[in-house]
Amino acid sequence: MGLGIKALIGALVVILIGVLSKSRNYYIAGLVPLFPTFALIAHYIVGTERSLEDLRTTILFGMWAVFPYMAYLASLYILLGYVKLPTALTAAVICWLAAAWLLILAWNRWHGQG
């Protein structure tokens, strides 16, 4: 899949989020990033360039990836009551990074790759 197509898909997702955020159902903008746009791309690439078992491993790791996202959402939700939006977003991203790092460390330990 060409880089241009991937960029176009990403741009369309950003536009959709912008349109939805201005609509009466603005909260649906929070669902759009969870549409598996990039997962579809990743699964296609791994599925065509590696073994089926590697694809299954990628899918399983993706299931665990909800935990860093939950850490991001939970920290952002809590922090918005105490700090301004830019600070809360920055801190939430740091929480995501920390949770993702811990997930990768744990994954490598459990699967003997680290």
Biopython code that builds the backbone (N, CA, C, O; Angstrom):
import numpy as np
from Bio.PDB.StructureBuilder import StructureBuilder

atoms = [
    (1, "MET", "N", (0.863, -1.169, 0.000)),
    (1, "MET", "CA", (0.000, 0.000, 0.000)),
    (1, "MET", "C", (0.907, 1.229, 0.000)),
    (1, "MET", "O", (1.800, 1.342, 0.840)),
    (2, "GLY", "N", (0.684, 2.137, -0.927)),
    (2, "GLY", "CA", (1.542, 3.299, -1.076)),
    (2, "GLY", "C", (1.454, 4.275, 0.082)),
    (2, "GLY", "O", (0.432, 4.391, 0.758)),
    (3, "LEU", "N", (2.563, 4.973, 0.285)),
    (3, "LEU", "CA", (2.621, 5.962, 1.359)),
    (3, "LEU", "C", (1.580, 7.062, 1.163)),
    (3, "LEU", "O", (1.007, 7.559, 2.133)),
    (4, "GLY", "N", (1.340, 7.437, -0.074)),
    (4, "GLY", "CA", (0.340, 8.470, -0.372)),
    (4, "GLY", "C", (-1.062, 8.056, 0.049)),
    (4, "GLY", "O", (-1.824, 8.865, 0.578)),
    (5, "ILE", "N", (-1.397, 6.795, -0.190)),
    (5, "ILE", "CA", (-2.725, 6.291, 0.202)),
    (5, "ILE", "C", (-2.860, 6.308, 1.720)),
    (5, "ILE", "O", (-3.906, 6.682, 2.252)),
    (6, "LYS", "N", (-1.798, 5.899, 2.417)),
    (6, "LYS", "CA", (-1.829, 5.909, 3.879)),
    (6, "LYS", "C", (-2.009, 7.326, 4.403)),
    (6, "LYS", "O", (-2.770, 7.551, 5.344)),
    (7, "ALA", "N", (-1.309, 8.283, 3.797)),
    (7, "ALA", "CA", (-1.440, 9.683, 4.212)),
    (7, "ALA", "C", (-2.846, 10.199, 3.933)),
    (7, "ALA", "O", (-3.408, 10.940, 4.740)),
    (8, "LEU", "N", (-3.411, 9.817, 2.809)),
    (8, "LEU", "CA", (-4.771, 10.237, 2.467)),
    (8, "LEU", "C", (-5.790, 9.682, 3.459)),
    (8, "LEU", "O", (-6.706, 10.391, 3.876)),
    (9, "ILE", "N", (-5.631, 8.434, 3.829)),
    (9, "ILE", "CA", (-6.535, 7.830, 4.817)),
    (9, "ILE", "C", (-6.431, 8.583, 6.143)),
    (9, "ILE", "O", (-7.444, 8.902, 6.767)),
    (10, "GLY", "N", (-5.206, 8.861, 6.562)),
    (10, "GLY", "CA", (-5.007, 9.614, 7.803)),
    (10, "GLY", "C", (-5.648, 10.993, 7.747)),
    (10, "GLY", "O", (-6.274, 11.432, 8.711)),
    (11, "ALA", "N", (-5.492, 11.674, 6.618)),
    (11, "ALA", "CA", (-6.089, 13.002, 6.452)),
    (11, "ALA", "C", (-7.617, 12.924, 6.496)),
    (11, "ALA", "O", (-8.267, 13.782, 7.092)),
    (12, "LEU", "N", (-8.177, 11.912, 5.875)),
    (12, "LEU", "CA", (-9.641, 11.754, 5.895)),
    (12, "LEU", "C", (-10.152, 11.507, 7.313)),
    (12, "LEU", "O", (-11.212, 12.006, 7.691)),
    (13, "VAL", "N", (-9.408, 10.746, 8.082)),
    (13, "VAL", "CA", (-9.805, 10.495, 9.473)),
    (13, "VAL", "C", (-9.789, 11.801, 10.265)),
    (13, "VAL", "O", (-10.706, 12.072, 11.040)),
    (14, "VAL", "N", (-8.749, 12.606, 10.071)),
    (14, "VAL", "CA", (-8.656, 13.891, 10.778)),
    (14, "VAL", "C", (-9.820, 14.803, 10.381)),
    (14, "VAL", "O", (-10.400, 15.471, 11.237)),
    (15, "ILE", "N", (-10.159, 14.835, 9.111)),
    (15, "ILE", "CA", (-11.295, 15.656, 8.650)),
    (15, "ILE", "C", (-12.593, 15.163, 9.276)),
    (15, "ILE", "O", (-13.407, 15.966, 9.731)),
    (16, "LEU", "N", (-12.789, 13.852, 9.302)),
    (16, "LEU", "CA", (-14.000, 13.290, 9.904)),
    (16, "LEU", "C", (-14.107, 13.653, 11.379)),
    (16, "LEU", "O", (-15.187, 13.995, 11.861)),
    (17, "ILE", "N", (-12.997, 13.579, 12.091)),
    (17, "ILE", "CA", (-13.001, 13.962, 13.511)),
    (17, "ILE", "C", (-13.379, 15.429, 13.655)),
    (17, "ILE", "O", (-14.163, 15.785, 14.535)),
    (18, "GLY", "N", (-12.822, 16.287, 12.793)),
    (18, "GLY", "CA", (-13.145, 17.715, 12.846)),
    (18, "GLY", "C", (-14.615, 17.987, 12.584)),
    (18, "GLY", "O", (-15.233, 18.797, 13.274)),
    (19, "VAL", "N", (-15.171, 17.319, 11.598)),
    (19, "VAL", "CA", (-16.592, 17.504, 11.268)),
    (19, "VAL", "C", (-17.465, 17.014, 12.411)),
    (19, "VAL", "O", (-18.407, 17.698, 12.812)),
    (20, "LEU", "N", (-17.161, 15.838, 12.936)),
    (20, "LEU", "CA", (-17.964, 15.289, 14.031)),
    (20, "LEU", "C", (-17.868, 16.132, 15.299)),
    (20, "LEU", "O", (-18.844, 16.242, 16.041)),
    (21, "SER", "N", (-16.714, 16.723, 15.553)),
    (21, "SER", "CA", (-16.550, 17.518, 16.774)),
    (21, "SER", "C", (-17.411, 18.770, 16.757)),
    (21, "SER", "O", (-17.687, 19.349, 17.807)),
    (22, "LYS", "N", (-17.838, 19.191, 15.572)),
    (22, "LYS", "CA", (-18.707, 20.372, 15.442)),
    (22, "LYS", "C", (-20.187, 19.998, 15.363)),
    (22, "LYS", "O", (-21.047, 20.877, 15.316)),
    (23, "SER", "N", (-20.480, 18.719, 15.347)),
    (23, "SER", "CA", (-21.864, 18.270, 15.196)),
    (23, "SER", "C", (-22.570, 18.180, 16.545)),
    (23, "SER", "O", (-21.957, 18.342, 17.601)),
    (24, "ARG", "N", (-23.863, 17.921, 16.481)),
    (24, "ARG", "CA", (-24.651, 17.734, 17.700)),
    (24, "ARG", "C", (-24.172, 16.518, 18.491)),
    (24, "ARG", "O", (-24.265, 16.487, 19.718)),
    (25, "ASN", "N", (-23.664, 15.528, 17.778)),
    (25, "ASN", "CA", (-23.151, 14.310, 18.403)),
    (25, "ASN", "C", (-21.628, 14.348, 18.470)),
    (25, "ASN", "O", (-20.956, 13.408, 18.048)),
    (26, "TYR", "N", (-21.088, 15.450, 19.007)),
    (26, "TYR", "CA", (-19.646, 15.691, 19.065)),
    (26, "TYR", "C", (-18.861, 14.557, 19.710)),
    (26, "TYR", "O", (-17.708, 14.326, 19.345)),
    (27, "TYR", "N", (-19.451, 13.855, 20.648)),
    (27, "TYR", "CA", (-18.767, 12.792, 21.384)),
    (27, "TYR", "C", (-18.379, 11.624, 20.491)),
    (27, "TYR", "O", (-17.483, 10.857, 20.844)),
    (28, "ILE", "N", (-19.028, 11.472, 19.349)),
    (28, "ILE", "CA", (-18.686, 10.394, 18.417)),
    (28, "ILE", "C", (-17.276, 10.601, 17.870)),
    (28, "ILE", "O", (-16.646, 9.651, 17.402)),
    (29, "ALA", "N", (-16.773, 11.848, 17.926)),
    (29, "ALA", "CA", (-15.390, 12.104, 17.506)),
    (29, "ALA", "C", (-14.409, 11.273, 18.326)),
    (29, "ALA", "O", (-13.308, 10.990, 17.853)),
    (30, "GLY", "N", (-14.775, 10.882, 19.528)),
    (30, "GLY", "CA", (-13.930, 10.027, 20.357)),
    (30, "GLY", "C", (-13.931, 8.573, 19.916)),
    (30, "GLY", "O", (-13.057, 7.802, 20.312)),
    (31, "LEU", "N", (-14.898, 8.197, 19.106)),
    (31, "LEU", "CA", (-14.972, 6.821, 18.604)),
    (31, "LEU", "C", (-14.163, 6.652, 17.324)),
    (31, "LEU", "O", (-13.624, 5.576, 17.065)),
    (32, "VAL", "N", (-14.077, 7.706, 16.529)),
    (32, "VAL", "CA", (-13.408, 7.624, 15.227)),
    (32, "VAL", "C", (-11.958, 7.147, 15.326)),
    (32, "VAL", "O", (-11.552, 6.303, 14.526)),
    (33, "PRO", "N", (-11.152, 7.655, 16.281)),
    (33, "PRO", "CA", (-9.770, 7.168, 16.333)),
    (33, "PRO", "C", (-9.665, 5.673, 16.632)),
    (33, "PRO", "O", (-8.622, 5.062, 16.397)),
    (34, "LEU", "N", (-10.724, 5.097, 17.141)),
    (34, "LEU", "CA", (-10.709, 3.671, 17.452)),
    (34, "LEU", "C", (-11.134, 2.806, 16.270)),
    (34, "LEU", "O", (-11.062, 1.579, 16.336)),
    (35, "PHE", "N", (-11.584, 3.459, 15.170)),
    (35, "PHE", "CA", (-11.845, 2.679, 13.962)),
    (35, "PHE", "C", (-10.510, 2.100, 13.514)),
    (35, "PHE", "O", (-9.502, 2.807, 13.527)),
    (36, "PRO", "N", (-10.479, 0.850, 13.124)),
    (36, "PRO", "CA", (-9.196, 0.202, 12.889)),
    (36, "PRO", "C", (-8.509, 0.586, 11.569)),
    (36, "PRO", "O", (-7.963, -0.278, 10.882)),
    (37, "THR", "N", (-8.537, 1.865, 11.220)),
    (37, "THR", "CA", (-7.902, 2.320, 9.981)),
    (37, "THR", "C", (-6.441, 1.892, 9.924)),
    (37, "THR", "O", (-6.016, 1.219, 8.985)),
    (38, "PHE", "N", (-5.682, 2.287, 10.933)),
    (38, "PHE", "CA", (-4.258, 1.994, 10.925)),
    (38, "PHE", "C", (-3.986, 0.541, 11.277)),
    (38, "PHE", "O", (-2.978, -0.025, 10.852)),
    (39, "ALA", "N", (-4.874, -0.063, 12.047)),
    (39, "ALA", "CA", (-4.731, -1.495, 12.325)),
    (39, "ALA", "C", (-4.908, -2.295, 11.037)),
    (39, "ALA", "O", (-4.192, -3.270, 10.810)),
    (40, "LEU", "N", (-5.855, -1.889, 10.197)),
    (40, "LEU", "CA", (-6.047, -2.565, 8.912)),
    (40, "LEU", "C", (-4.778, -2.485, 8.070)),
    (40, "LEU", "O", (-4.363, -3.469, 7.457)),
    (41, "ILE", "N", (-4.171, -1.310, 8.047)),
    (41, "ILE", "CA", (-2.932, -1.134, 7.283)),
    (41, "ILE", "C", (-1.830, -2.006, 7.870)),
    (41, "ILE", "O", (-1.136, -2.714, 7.141)),
    (42, "ALA", "N", (-1.670, -1.950, 9.198)),
    (42, "ALA", "CA", (-0.623, -2.743, 9.849)),
    (42, "ALA", "C", (-0.854, -4.240, 9.634)),
    (42, "ALA", "O", (0.089, -4.977, 9.348)),
    (43, "HIS", "N", (-2.087, -4.685, 9.768)),
    (43, "HIS", "CA", (-2.377, -6.106, 9.616)),
    (43, "HIS", "C", (-2.167, -6.555, 8.172)),
    (43, "HIS", "O", (-1.704, -7.668, 7.926)),
    (44, "TYR", "N", (-2.504, -5.698, 7.231)),
    (44, "TYR", "CA", (-2.277, -6.031, 5.820)),
    (44, "TYR", "C", (-0.776, -6.167, 5.550)),
    (44, "TYR", "O", (-0.333, -7.126, 4.917)),
    (45, "ILE", "N", (-0.001, -5.192, 6.039)),
    (45, "ILE", "CA", (1.446, -5.220, 5.794)),
    (45, "ILE", "C", (2.089, -6.436, 6.458)),
    (45, "ILE", "O", (2.850, -7.164, 5.822)),
    (46, "VAL", "N", (1.782, -6.654, 7.736)),
    (46, "VAL", "CA", (2.359, -7.813, 8.435)),
    (46, "VAL", "C", (1.871, -9.105, 7.795)),
    (46, "VAL", "O", (2.643, -10.050, 7.632)),
    (47, "GLY", "N", (0.598, -9.148, 7.433)),
    (47, "GLY", "CA", (0.027, -10.357, 6.846)),
    (47, "GLY", "C", (0.580, -10.702, 5.479)),
    (47, "GLY", "O", (0.595, -11.871, 5.093)),
    (48, "THR", "N", (1.036, -9.695, 4.737)),
    (48, "THR", "CA", (1.591, -9.974, 3.409)),
    (48, "THR", "C", (3.112, -10.106, 3.418)),
    (48, "THR", "O", (3.690, -10.669, 2.488)),
    (49, "GLU", "N", (3.758, -9.596, 4.453)),
    (49, "GLU", "CA", (5.220, -9.619, 4.478)),
    (49, "GLU", "C", (5.804, -10.615, 5.478)),
    (49, "GLU", "O", (7.001, -10.899, 5.448)),
    (50, "ARG", "N", (4.958, -11.143, 6.361)),
    (50, "ARG", "CA", (5.458, -12.067, 7.382)),
    (50, "ARG", "C", (4.533, -13.281, 7.432)),
    (50, "ARG", "O", (3.608, -13.401, 6.630)),
    (51, "SER", "N", (4.787, -14.160, 8.363)),
    (51, "SER", "CA", (3.992, -15.389, 8.464)),
    (51, "SER", "C", (2.639, -15.118, 9.117)),
    (51, "SER", "O", (2.426, -14.077, 9.737)),
    (52, "LEU", "N", (1.736, -16.075, 8.963)),
    (52, "LEU", "CA", (0.424, -15.991, 9.601)),
    (52, "LEU", "C", (0.574, -15.948, 11.116)),
    (52, "LEU", "O", (-0.174, -15.241, 11.791)),
    (53, "GLU", "N", (1.531, -16.697, 11.657)),
    (53, "GLU", "CA", (1.763, -16.688, 13.104)),
    (53, "GLU", "C", (2.236, -15.312, 13.570)),
    (53, "GLU", "O", (1.842, -14.859, 14.645)),
    (54, "ASP", "N", (3.073, -14.644, 12.782)),
    (54, "ASP", "CA", (3.503, -13.287, 13.120)),
    (54, "ASP", "C", (2.310, -12.325, 13.119)),
    (54, "ASP", "O", (2.222, -11.432, 13.962)),
    (55, "LEU", "N", (1.409, -12.515, 12.177)),
    (55, "LEU", "CA", (0.201, -11.680, 12.143)),
    (55, "LEU", "C", (-0.653, -11.935, 13.375)),
    (55, "LEU", "O", (-1.173, -10.994, 13.976)),
    (56, "ARG", "N", (-0.802, -13.187, 13.753)),
    (56, "ARG", "CA", (-1.588, -13.515, 14.952)),
    (56, "ARG", "C", (-0.947, -12.899, 16.192)),
    (56, "ARG", "O", (-1.655, -12.417, 17.076)),
    (57, "THR", "N", (0.380, -12.908, 16.267)),
    (57, "THR", "CA", (1.083, -12.282, 17.390)),
    (57, "THR", "C", (0.843, -10.778, 17.400)),
    (57, "THR", "O", (0.621, -10.191, 18.459)),
    (58, "THR", "N", (0.886, -10.157, 16.234)),
    (58, "THR", "CA", (0.612, -8.719, 16.115)),
    (58, "THR", "C", (-0.797, -8.395, 16.588)),
    (58, "THR", "O", (-1.008, -7.401, 17.282)),
    (59, "ILE", "N", (-1.753, -9.221, 16.219)),
    (59, "ILE", "CA", (-3.146, -9.022, 16.635)),
    (59, "ILE", "C", (-3.270, -9.160, 18.156)),
    (59, "ILE", "O", (-3.933, -8.349, 18.803)),
    (60, "LEU", "N", (-2.644, -10.169, 18.710)),
    (60, "LEU", "CA", (-2.703, -10.380, 20.162)),
    (60, "LEU", "C", (-2.084, -9.193, 20.903)),
    (60, "LEU", "O", (-2.640, -8.720, 21.894)),
    (61, "PHE", "N", (-0.938, -8.715, 20.425)),
    (61, "PHE", "CA", (-0.313, -7.548, 21.047)),
    (61, "PHE", "C", (-1.245, -6.337, 20.937)),
    (61, "PHE", "O", (-1.340, -5.542, 21.872)),
    (62, "GLY", "N", (-1.929, -6.197, 19.804)),
    (62, "GLY", "CA", (-2.884, -5.110, 19.627)),
    (62, "GLY", "C", (-4.022, -5.149, 20.639)),
    (62, "GLY", "O", (-4.524, -4.107, 21.059)),
    (63, "MET", "N", (-4.421, -6.346, 21.025)),
    (63, "MET", "CA", (-5.462, -6.466, 22.055)),
    (63, "MET", "C", (-4.970, -5.904, 23.382)),
    (63, "MET", "O", (-5.726, -5.249, 24.100)),
    (64, "TRP", "N", (-3.711, -6.158, 23.708)),
    (64, "TRP", "CA", (-3.137, -5.638, 24.949)),
    (64, "TRP", "C", (-2.922, -4.126, 24.865)),
    (64, "TRP", "O", (-2.828, -3.457, 25.894)),
    (65, "ALA", "N", (-2.845, -3.591, 23.661)),
    (65, "ALA", "CA", (-2.579, -2.164, 23.475)),
    (65, "ALA", "C", (-3.721, -1.272, 23.971)),
    (65, "ALA", "O", (-3.564, -0.053, 24.037)),
    (66, "VAL", "N", (-4.847, -1.856, 24.314)),
    (66, "VAL", "CA", (-5.926, -1.039, 24.872)),
    (66, "VAL", "C", (-5.553, -0.484, 26.244)),
    (66, "VAL", "O", (-6.108, 0.528, 26.674)),
    (67, "PHE", "N", (-4.619, -1.136, 26.934)),
    (67, "PHE", "CA", (-4.255, -0.658, 28.271)),
    (67, "PHE", "C", (-3.527, 0.685, 28.250)),
    (67, "PHE", "O", (-3.858, 1.549, 29.062)),
    (68, "PRO", "N", (-2.555, 0.905, 27.365)),
    (68, "PRO", "CA", (-1.990, 2.259, 27.293)),
    (68, "PRO", "C", (-3.034, 3.303, 26.896)),
    (68, "PRO", "O", (-3.010, 4.428, 27.396)),
    (69, "TYR", "N", (-3.938, 2.937, 26.007)),
    (69, "TYR", "CA", (-4.986, 3.881, 25.606)),
    (69, "TYR", "C", (-5.904, 4.199, 26.786)),
    (69, "TYR", "O", (-6.306, 5.348, 26.970)),
    (70, "MET", "N", (-6.229, 3.195, 27.575)),
    (70, "MET", "CA", (-7.047, 3.431, 28.770)),
    (70, "MET", "C", (-6.300, 4.310, 29.771)),
    (70, "MET", "O", (-6.911, 5.161, 30.418)),
    (71, "ALA", "N", (-4.994, 4.117, 29.905)),
    (71, "ALA", "CA", (-4.199, 4.966, 30.792)),
    (71, "ALA", "C", (-4.251, 6.414, 30.317)),
    (71, "ALA", "O", (-4.368, 7.333, 31.127)),
    (72, "TYR", "N", (-4.164, 6.614, 29.010)),
    (72, "TYR", "CA", (-4.278, 7.953, 28.431)),
    (72, "TYR", "C", (-5.644, 8.566, 28.761)),
    (72, "TYR", "O", (-5.725, 9.683, 29.272)),
    (73, "LEU", "N", (-6.701, 7.830, 28.466)),
    (73, "LEU", "CA", (-8.054, 8.361, 28.682)),
    (73, "LEU", "C", (-8.329, 8.634, 30.160)),
    (73, "LEU", "O", (-8.864, 9.687, 30.507)),
    (74, "ALA", "N", (-7.975, 7.714, 31.009)),
    (74, "ALA", "CA", (-8.235, 7.881, 32.443)),
    (74, "ALA", "C", (-7.460, 9.065, 33.009)),
    (74, "ALA", "O", (-8.007, 9.861, 33.772)),
    (75, "SER", "N", (-6.188, 9.182, 32.637)),
    (75, "SER", "CA", (-5.398, 10.302, 33.154)),
    (75, "SER", "C", (-5.910, 11.627, 32.609)),
    (75, "SER", "O", (-5.960, 12.615, 33.341)),
    (76, "LEU", "N", (-6.284, 11.663, 31.353)),
    (76, "LEU", "CA", (-6.825, 12.902, 30.781)),
    (76, "LEU", "C", (-8.126, 13.289, 31.471)),
    (76, "LEU", "O", (-8.331, 14.455, 31.809)),
    (77, "TYR", "N", (-8.992, 12.328, 31.677)),
    (77, "TYR", "CA", (-10.276, 12.586, 32.340)),
    (77, "TYR", "C", (-10.054, 13.180, 33.728)),
    (77, "TYR", "O", (-10.706, 14.153, 34.107)),
    (78, "ILE", "N", (-9.141, 12.595, 34.472)),
    (78, "ILE", "CA", (-8.872, 13.069, 35.838)),
    (78, "ILE", "C", (-8.174, 14.422, 35.822)),
    (78, "ILE", "O", (-8.560, 15.327, 36.561)),
    (79, "LEU", "N", (-7.149, 14.568, 34.986)),
    (79, "LEU", "CA", (-6.352, 15.792, 34.970)),
    (79, "LEU", "C", (-7.129, 17.019, 34.522)),
    (79, "LEU", "O", (-6.807, 18.135, 34.930)),
    (80, "LEU", "N", (-8.144, 16.831, 33.690)),
    (80, "LEU", "CA", (-8.928, 17.977, 33.220)),
    (80, "LEU", "C", (-9.622, 18.721, 34.356)),
    (80, "LEU", "O", (-9.993, 19.884, 34.202)),
    (81, "GLY", "N", (-9.797, 18.060, 35.487)),
    (81, "GLY", "CA", (-10.385, 18.715, 36.644)),
    (81, "GLY", "C", (-9.395, 19.569, 37.423)),
    (81, "GLY", "O", (-9.787, 20.308, 38.326)),
    (82, "TYR", "N", (-8.107, 19.471, 37.078)),
    (82, "TYR", "CA", (-7.075, 20.152, 37.861)),
    (82, "TYR", "C", (-6.173, 21.099, 37.070)),
    (82, "TYR", "O", (-5.674, 22.080, 37.621)),
    (83, "VAL", "N", (-5.964, 20.819, 35.800)),
    (83, "VAL", "CA", (-5.031, 21.625, 35.008)),
    (83, "VAL", "C", (-5.665, 22.011, 33.669)),
    (83, "VAL", "O", (-6.706, 21.477, 33.285)),
    (84, "LYS", "N", (-5.030, 22.933, 32.978)),
    (84, "LYS", "CA", (-5.531, 23.374, 31.668)),
    (84, "LYS", "C", (-5.341, 22.270, 30.636)),
    (84, "LYS", "O", (-4.526, 21.362, 30.803)),
    (85, "LEU", "N", (-6.126, 22.378, 29.560)),
    (85, "LEU", "CA", (-6.148, 21.342, 28.529)),
    (85, "LEU", "C", (-4.761, 21.002, 27.970)),
    (85, "LEU", "O", (-4.430, 19.818, 27.912)),
    (86, "PRO", "N", (-3.937, 21.963, 27.559)),
    (86, "PRO", "CA", (-2.628, 21.574, 27.005)),
    (86, "PRO", "C", (-1.760, 20.780, 27.989)),
    (86, "PRO", "O", (-1.075, 19.834, 27.602)),
    (87, "THR", "N", (-1.799, 21.173, 29.253)),
    (87, "THR", "CA", (-1.031, 20.452, 30.276)),
    (87, "THR", "C", (-1.603, 19.055, 30.478)),
    (87, "THR", "O", (-0.854, 18.085, 30.600)),
    (88, "ALA", "N", (-2.928, 18.951, 30.513)),
    (88, "ALA", "CA", (-3.573, 17.647, 30.694)),
    (88, "ALA", "C", (-3.259, 16.723, 29.519)),
    (88, "ALA", "O", (-2.976, 15.542, 29.721)),
    (89, "LEU", "N", (-3.307, 17.246, 28.303)),
    (89, "LEU", "CA", (-2.997, 16.432, 27.128)),
    (89, "LEU", "C", (-1.544, 15.954, 27.147)),
    (89, "LEU", "O", (-1.257, 14.795, 26.847)),
    (90, "THR", "N", (-0.639, 16.857, 27.500)),
    (90, "THR", "CA", (0.773, 16.489, 27.577)),
    (90, "THR", "C", (0.999, 15.390, 28.605)),
    (90, "THR", "O", (1.683, 14.403, 28.334)),
    (91, "ALA", "N", (0.419, 15.568, 29.784)),
    (91, "ALA", "CA", (0.571, 14.573, 30.851)),
    (91, "ALA", "C", (-0.071, 13.243, 30.453)),
    (91, "ALA", "O", (0.467, 12.178, 30.758)),
    (92, "ALA", "N", (-1.215, 13.302, 29.776)),
    (92, "ALA", "CA", (-1.889, 12.070, 29.350)),
    (92, "ALA", "C", (-1.052, 11.318, 28.321)),
    (92, "ALA", "O", (-1.005, 10.088, 28.339)),
    (93, "VAL", "N", (-0.395, 12.049, 27.428)),
    (93, "VAL", "CA", (0.487, 11.401, 26.456)),
    (93, "VAL", "C", (1.670, 10.750, 27.178)),
    (93, "VAL", "O", (2.096, 9.654, 26.813)),
    (94, "ILE", "N", (2.190, 11.418, 28.187)),
    (94, "ILE", "CA", (3.279, 10.835, 28.972)),
    (94, "ILE", "C", (2.794, 9.554, 29.665)),
    (94, "ILE", "O", (3.532, 8.572, 29.742)),
    (95, "CYS", "N", (1.567, 9.565, 30.163)),
    (95, "CYS", "CA", (0.994, 8.356, 30.766)),
    (95, "CYS", "C", (0.881, 7.240, 29.724)),
    (95, "CYS", "O", (1.179, 6.081, 30.013)),
    (96, "TRP", "N", (0.448, 7.600, 28.508)),
    (96, "TRP", "CA", (0.362, 6.604, 27.432)),
    (96, "TRP", "C", (1.743, 6.031, 27.134)),
    (96, "TRP", "O", (1.904, 4.817, 27.009)),
    (97, "LEU", "N", (2.736, 6.906, 27.022)),
    (97, "LEU", "CA", (4.102, 6.451, 26.737)),
    (97, "LEU", "C", (4.616, 5.507, 27.823)),
    (97, "LEU", "O", (5.222, 4.478, 27.525)),
    (98, "ALA", "N", (4.369, 5.867, 29.086)),
    (98, "ALA", "CA", (4.810, 5.018, 30.195)),
    (98, "ALA", "C", (4.106, 3.667, 30.157)),
    (98, "ALA", "O", (4.744, 2.629, 30.330)),
    (99, "ALA", "N", (2.804, 3.677, 29.932)),
    (99, "ALA", "CA", (2.052, 2.422, 29.885)),
    (99, "ALA", "C", (2.471, 1.581, 28.681)),
    (99, "ALA", "O", (2.560, 0.358, 28.785)),
    (100, "ALA", "N", (2.729, 2.222, 27.539)),
    (100, "ALA", "CA", (3.174, 1.490, 26.347)),
    (100, "ALA", "C", (4.553, 0.873, 26.588)),
    (100, "ALA", "O", (4.810, -0.266, 26.199)),
    (101, "TRP", "N", (5.434, 1.639, 27.233)),
    (101, "TRP", "CA", (6.769, 1.136, 27.549)),
    (101, "TRP", "C", (6.676, -0.084, 28.469)),
    (101, "TRP", "O", (7.358, -1.085, 28.252)),
    (102, "LEU", "N", (5.827, 0.008, 29.498)),
    (102, "LEU", "CA", (5.637, -1.129, 30.410)),
    (102, "LEU", "C", (5.048, -2.332, 29.681)),
    (102, "LEU", "O", (5.439, -3.471, 29.937)),
    (103, "LEU", "N", (4.116, -2.079, 28.781)),
    (103, "LEU", "CA", (3.524, -3.168, 28.004)),
    (103, "LEU", "C", (4.588, -3.866, 27.159)),
    (103, "LEU", "O", (4.645, -5.095, 27.116)),
    (104, "ILE", "N", (5.426, -3.081, 26.492)),
    (104, "ILE", "CA", (6.474, -3.669, 25.663)),
    (104, "ILE", "C", (7.456, -4.472, 26.510)),
    (104, "ILE", "O", (7.850, -5.573, 26.125)),
    (105, "LEU", "N", (7.855, -3.931, 27.661)),
    (105, "LEU", "CA", (8.754, -4.669, 28.558)),
    (105, "LEU", "C", (8.116, -5.985, 29.005)),
    (105, "LEU", "O", (8.754, -7.037, 28.970)),
    (106, "ALA", "N", (6.858, -5.915, 29.423)),
    (106, "ALA", "CA", (6.163, -7.123, 29.885)),
    (106, "ALA", "C", (6.002, -8.126, 28.740)),
    (106, "ALA", "O", (6.203, -9.326, 28.930)),
    (107, "TRP", "N", (5.645, -7.641, 27.568)),
    (107, "TRP", "CA", (5.463, -8.522, 26.404)),
    (107, "TRP", "C", (6.765, -9.252, 26.081)),
    (107, "TRP", "O", (6.775, -10.462, 25.859)),
    (108, "ASN", "N", (7.856, -8.497, 26.059)),
    (108, "ASN", "CA", (9.147, -9.115, 25.751)),
    (108, "ASN", "C", (9.559, -10.125, 26.819)),
    (108, "ASN", "O", (10.173, -11.145, 26.504)),
    (109, "ARG", "N", (9.231, -9.854, 28.063)),
    (109, "ARG", "CA", (9.553, -10.789, 29.139)),
    (109, "ARG", "C", (8.704, -12.066, 29.004)),
    (109, "ARG", "O", (9.222, -13.176, 29.123)),
    (110, "TRP", "N", (7.402, -11.894, 28.757)),
    (110, "TRP", "CA", (6.497, -13.049, 28.648)),
    (110, "TRP", "C", (6.754, -13.880, 27.414)),
    (110, "TRP", "O", (6.522, -15.089, 27.411)),
    (111, "HIS", "N", (7.232, -13.236, 26.367)),
    (111, "HIS", "CA", (7.425, -13.948, 25.102)),
    (111, "HIS", "C", (8.898, -14.206, 24.794)),
    (111, "HIS", "O", (9.237, -14.617, 23.684)),
    (112, "GLY", "N", (9.772, -13.968, 25.768)),
    (112, "GLY", "CA", (11.174, -14.322, 25.633)),
    (112, "GLY", "C", (11.932, -13.582, 24.544)),
    (112, "GLY", "O", (12.873, -14.123, 23.963)),
    (113, "GLN", "N", (11.527, -12.341, 24.261)),
    (113, "GLN", "CA", (12.207, -11.571, 23.212)),
    (113, "GLN", "C", (13.081, -10.478, 23.796)),
    (113, "GLN", "O", (13.617, -9.673, 23.034)),
    (114, "GLY", "N", (13.249, -10.410, 25.084)),
    (114, "GLY", "CA", (13.997, -9.305, 25.649)),
    (114, "GLY", "C", (14.949, -9.708, 26.645)),
    (114, "GLY", "O", (15.651, -8.866, 27.205)),
]
sb = StructureBuilder()
sb.init_structure("model")
sb.init_model(0)
sb.init_chain("A")
sb.init_seg("    ")
for serial, (resi, resn, name, xyz) in enumerate(atoms, 1):
    if name == "N":
        sb.init_residue(resn, " ", resi, " ")
    sb.init_atom(name, np.array(xyz, "f"), 0.0, 1.0, " ", f" {name:<3s}", serial, name[0])
structure = sb.get_structure()
